Structure formats: C-alpha cells, structure tokens
Amino acid sequence: MEQMLEQIKEAAQYIQGQYAERPQVGVVLGSGLGPFSEQIEKPTVISYQDIPHFPVSTVEGHAGKLFLGKLHKKNLAVMSGRFHYYEGYNFQQVVFPIRVMARLGIHTLIVTNAAGGINKSFTPGDLMIMEDHINLTGSNPLIGPNLSELGLRFPDMSTAYTPELRELAEKAAKARKIPVQKGVYIGITGPSFETPAEIRMMRVLGADAVGMSTVAEVIAARHVGLKILGISCITNMAAGMLNQPLTHEETKETAAKAQHKFIKLLQGIIAAL
C-alpha cells in the first residue's frame, strides 16, 4: 500500500509537469460520452499510457486520454475513458485515477456511465441522476491495509452522492428543459450482460439501472473526501424487458444520440458549481 501511495504521487507529479494549474473538478466519461471533452477550452491532453502507473483503456468507446483545462472558469480534469474490473484490472487499478485526481486537488467528482434501464418507466436515451448505488461486484477497493493519508478506515456511505450536487443537477436540467430521471444504480462486474432472472432480482433489490463501472470509483472518492455527482445515460432496457438481444453497439449508438443533451446538462452543472 505504501508503494501505491508513491505511485499516486508520481502520477500526479507527471501531470502537474504538463499542466501547472490545479484542477477543481474531476469528470469521468463513460462509454460513448467522450465528446464532452471537446468542450474544454485549449486543453492539455495526456494519453493514459504516458502517465506513470496509469492503466490503459481497452474498451471500444473509451479514448484513454486525460483532458485538463477550463470550462465556465472552472479548472477541470476530464477522463475520456475509464478502467473496468472485467478488463482484468484489480480494483486498486480501477480507482487509481480517482486517487490521482484527488492528489491533484479536485474537490468534486462527476462520474458518468452508460447503463441498462431496470425501471420500467425509463426509455433508452434517458439521463438518470444517481441517488444511491448497490455494490453487487462482490468486492471493494478499500480492502487491505488502510492508508490514513488517503482517508478513514471506515468511510461513511450514507450520502455517497452529495445531496446538494443532486439538487444542483436537477435545477440545471430544469433550466435547460432537459428531462431527467432519478434512481439507484446497481454495479456488477460484467463483461457479460445480465440474465432476465438477474434483472428481476435487481428490481426487487431496488435498482433502477445497472452497469459495469462507477461503484468502486465512488467508494474510493468518498474515502478521500470528495463531493460526488453521478449521471447515468440509459442506453438500453435491461435483459428480458424487450424481445431483443443486448449489444455494446447499441450502448454506443444510444449514448451518441443522447450526447447533445448530456453535454448541455453537464455544462450547466459545471457553470453552477
């Protein structure tokens, strides 16, 4: 764990060498949502493979680049692409960039993802403000010795998604006439899509949307004391809800169609921070 702390410091030092200003807000862009990074003013762009100890994105739809720059007078660190447990990375690697961004100085983290709709009132293309999550991955990025320099041994998760930020997001959506849903995200490991029986179970558990990311990142972000906002793009209805197979191509296509309102909403949120 001490070695991991040194690796976090080395990665942060490298990024600071490329971009001197301290970012205030971190953004993680999910599948198909990468074009938001184009909104950054005169960005400094760093490939993940150039950052010491950073994993590399292997999933189609994840660019694997860190964008640093300003938007609405806020300094941002935007991850275009993330890392997943199903790629073969352990959870320490999955959350490594979150810890690096915290080291760089961010106080707020906005996590986005592509998710399958479980709530029967949802439709593909909906944006969902995450109110809470259920960790169904079977693991936790905080397992192992705790580093007090990062955070408490037992971080509180009762308000993992900061209520004030959720309210701010709703107001930004209303001001821009963007309809949004609210709900609970359930995180699984993937990479296989869920079975219809699993979706029925998840609905009983209280989940509104399901995905293969985000949960570990949010746990690590809470551990280091960040404020968090989560937004899901509902890219498909989950298994068994429609008489059609699930594909990653559908996920990317629906995310692409929702890009305009997603970018518009995210711009409004950042402007209001």
N, C-alpha and C positions, 0 to 999 in steps of 0.2 A: 504493500500500500504506500509506503514511503517512496518507492520508485515511481508509482503512478503520480504522486504529487509533484515529483521532479519533472515528469513528462508533461504535466499540465503547465507548469511554469515555463518549460522550454517552448512548448507550442505557442503560448501567449506571448512570449518574448519575440518569437519569429514574426508573429502577426503584427505586433507593435512596431517592429522594424520596417514593415511595409506600409503601415497606416498609423500615424502618430496619435491621432485623436482617440479618445476613449469612447467606445460605443455605450449608449444608454439603454437601447432596446435590442434584444435578440429576436430573430424570426426564423422559424424552421418551416420550410416549404415542403409540403407533401407531394405525392405523385400527381403530375400534370399541372401543378400550381407554380412551377418555377418562373413563368414570365413576370411575376410580381417583381422579381429582382431588377427588371429593366426600368423600374420606376426610380431607382436610386440615382441621385444626381452625381455625375462624374465619379463613378465608383472605382475603388481599388478592388481588383478581382484576383483572388488567390485560389489556385487549384488545390484541392484537398491533398493531392499526392505530394505537394511541395511543403506542406505543413508537417513539422516533426511529429511523429507518433499518431497522426490522424489516420483513421481507416479510409478506405476508398469506396465510393458508391458503386454498386454493381447492378443496380436495378434500372431497367429502362424507364425513362421519365424523371430520373434524378441526375442533374447535371454534374454534381460533385464539385461545386465551386462556392467559395465564401465571398460575398459582396459586402464591402464596407463603404459607407458614405452617408450622405444626408438625405432626409425626406421630411418635408414640413419642419425644417430646422431642428430635427432630431438626428442624432448620430446612431446609425443602425449597423448591426452585424446580421446579415441575412444568409442563411444556409440554403442554397438551392440544391436540395438533395440531403437525405439523412441516411442513417445506418440501421439495419434491422437484425434482429436475433436470427431470423431464418437465413440470412446470408452467410451464417457461420461465425458471426461475431458474438463474443460474450457481452453481457450487459455492461460491463465496465467499459468496453469499447463503444458500445451504442451510445452511452451517455457522456463519453469523453468530451465531445464538442460543447455540451452544455456547461460542463465544469470549466472549460477553457474560456467560454464567453463570460461566465461569471468572474473569472480571474481578470478578464479584460475590463470589467467594470459595469456590465449591464445590471440594471435593477429590475427590468421587466422582460419576460419571455412570452412571445406569442407562438404557440405551436399550432400547426395546421396539418390536416391529413385528408386522405380520401377514405371514405368509409361506406360500408354497406348499411342500408336502411333496414332496421328491425321494426320500428314503429310503423304501423300500417297507415298512418296519416301522412307519412313522408313520401316524397316523389324524387326520382333522380334529378340532380341539379340543385336541390335544396342546400342551404347553408345552415348548419346547426351550431349554436353556441354551446360549448360543453359546460354543463353544470357540475358534473362529477364523473368519476370513472370507476370501473370494476377491473381489477387486475386478475385476469384469467390466464396469465402466462406461466404460472407455476413457479415464478422466481421474482427476485427483487434486486436492483442494482446496489443496494446498501448492504447486502450480505457480505460478511467478512469483517475484519478489523475496521473500526471507525476511525476516521481521521478528524480530530476535533477542529483542525484548521478549515475543514470544509463545512462541517455542521454537527448538529446534535446526533447522538446515537439513536434516539427515537423521535424523529421529526413528526409533528402533528400534520395530519392529512384531512382534518375536518373541513377546511376551506382550501383545498388544493387549488381550485380555480377561483381566483380572487373575486369576491362578490362585486367590488367596486368596478373592476375591469369588465365584468359581465354586463353590468348596468351601463357602463360607458359604451360597450359594443352595441347594445340594444338601441341606445339613443342615436348612435352614429348610423345604424341601419334605418331607423325610422326617419331621420333627417334626409336620407338619400333614397327613401322609398324602396328599400331593399327588404323583402320579406325574409325573416329568419325563423328557424325552429330553435327549440331549446331541448336539451336532453342529456342522457347518460351514455357515455362511450364505454364499450367493453373491449379490452385489449387481449388478443390472443397471439400466439407465436407465428402462425402460418407455417409454410407458404401455401398450403392447400386452403381452398375456401372451405367454409363451414358446411356441415350437412344440414338438411332441413330439420332433423331432430335436435341438433345443437342450437339452431336458431330458435326453435320453440323453447328450449331450456333457457336461453339468454333472455328471451322476452319475459319469462316467468321471473327471472332474477332482477328484472327492472331495467334492462338495457334498451336504448333507443337506436343505437348504431354500433357497428362492430368494425374493428380494424386491426392491423398487424404492427402498430407502432405506438408512439406517443406516451404510453403509460410509464415506461421506465424513465423517459426523459423528464416527465413531470415529477416523478418521485425524486430524481436527482436534483431538479430545480428547487423543489421545496426544501430539500436537505441543505442547500446553500443559501436559502432565504430569499429566493426570487419571487416576485409577483408574477402570476401566470394567467394567461388567457388562452383558451383553446377553441378552435373553429374547425368543424368537420365539413367537408364537401361530400354530400351524399351522392355517390357516383353510380350506385345500382341498388336495387332491392335485394335483400339477402336471400340465401338459398331457400327454395320451397315457396317463395311468395309470388313468383311469376313462373310461367311454364317455359323457361329458357335457361341455358347454361350460363355460368358466370365466367367472365374472362377479364384479364388485365387490360386488354384493348378497350373494352367497354369503360373501364375505370378511367383510362386516359382520355378517351373521347368525351365522356361526360364532364370531366374536370375541365377540359378545354372549352366546352360550351359555357361553363359557369365562370370562366376566368374573368370576364368583364365585371360582373357584379362582385366577385370575390376581391378583385383589385380595388374596386371602388369602395367597398366596405373597409378593407384594410387601410387604405389611405385615410379614410375618415377617422378610424380608430387612432392611428398614429398622430394625426393632426390634433386630436383631442387629448392626448396623453399629457 
